[in-house]
């Protein structure tokens, strides 16, 4: 019988949390670089390069960075940082069609 489990949290705490809404859009290109057999045949029939991006406009969120938790005389105070949660996601990939 095991005395421990690898997936157990040994030490864990949540000091601060926040939620921010987001919305956005994106687009991309699928560029064919290889055309092989016909689609009805077995095996590889095409290779494409996938280029894409998404931009998400995010709301404002508060979070803690190193040094934002202060302990003094048994009291704990937080000095949260605040910023928008905008995100630009760019991806490049290869698509194999069989």
C-alpha positions, 0 to 999 in steps of 0.5 A, spaced: 500 500 500 502 506 498 503 512 503 503 517 498 500 519 491 503 523 486 497 528 484 496 530 491 497 537 493 502 538 498 502 545 499 497 550 496 494 556 497 490 561 493 492 568 495 488 572 490 483 571 484 479 575 479 475 574 473 476 578 466 471 578 460 474 578 453 472 578 446 475 578 439 476 575 432 482 572 428 483 569 421 488 565 417 491 562 411 491 555 409 497 554 404 497 548 400 505 546 399 504 539 396 498 536 392 499 528 391 494 523 390 487 524 389 483 524 395 479 518 394 486 514 394 489 511 400 495 515 403 497 522 403 494 527 398 496 534 401 500 538 405 498 545 407 501 550 412 497 553 416 498 561 418 493 564 423 492 569 428 487 571 434 486 578 438 482 578 444 480 585 447 480 583 455 477 587 461 481 589 467 484 584 472 487 585 478 493 580 480 499 579 485 506 579 483 512 578 487 512 583 493 505 585 493 503 581 499 506 585 506 506 582 513 506 586 519 505 585 526 501 579 524 497 583 519 497 581 512 495 586 506 495 586 499 497 591 494 494 588 487 497 590 480 492 592 475 492 591 467 488 589 461 488 582 459 489 583 451 492 577 448 495 576 441 495 569 439 499 567 433 500 560 430 504 556 425 502 549 423 503 544 418 496 540 416 497 533 413 491 530 409 490 523 408 
